Amino acid sequence: MTDRIVSLTEMGWKAHAALLLTGGTARVVTALTESVYLDAGGTLVWLGRADATRHPRAMLTRDTLAIGGDVVRVDLSSATPWTAAPVVLTADSAANVGRGGRKLREAIVASGLPDGLGLLLADPDAIHMTPGASIRPEIVALLQRAAPPCLALSCACRADDPTAAIGAASALLGLGPGLTPSGDDFVGGALFARALLSRAPNADRIRWAEAGREIVRRARDLTHPISVALLEDMIDGDGHAPLHDVARALVSDDGNTALDAARRLVRIGHSSGWDILAGFLATVATL
């Protein structure tokens, strides 16, 4: 066990709650260059650099991420827990989300070539995508496999059909490489948007909550445990700070702020941010 205590600059509310129960200790699960994933009493959390994106499970530090041992100890007094400000949806602001989402999609595509499943924002059927200097062959192959279920999930979410959403989401789970495959991130973004829209008056919260639980249940058999945790967060309406900022800006009909937040979101991971944004916009603005 390491004797070094890590000082934090910020930490998410889920990480704070979990570490309070363990007395500030967590076991190393996976150590990467830019982050260390940890188990805090059964709750997944991670340690990242101070300039990394805020998330309910994240702990950010200026200390080195080189951990000398299999246990991390953190100073819980060194950071105030972060939580996203709540978003209240009315009938009028729900209309803002759809209208603003369509404008955001146009603006984000016009500002430069997307990556990952974000390319579906420019070509929903992926029929015009060919490998080249701008698009890697593996991305084209991913797009061709992912496009049909992505479109099906978009239609299900827009049609307020949670049963159809389960089937479409299941076809995407585990699709793509990495700890959080592109398909998982797309599903998470789409269901985060559904969680947002479920706050509107007369929304069918119960059926979408049941669908979310079923999707998470299936995800446990189809994808990486780290991805399952992040997917479950987004289905519950919790995600990276820029995703919340996009949602809040659309609700308040602030297109410039939404575009700025989207640009910050797409910088997350290799293509995770693009995949999440594509899923989110697939629900609020369709592919």
Summary of the structure (lengths in Angstrom):
residues: 287
radius of gyration: 18.7
end to end distance: 49.2
largest distance: 55.5
contacts: 1027
relative contact order: 0.15
helix: 53%
strand: 12%
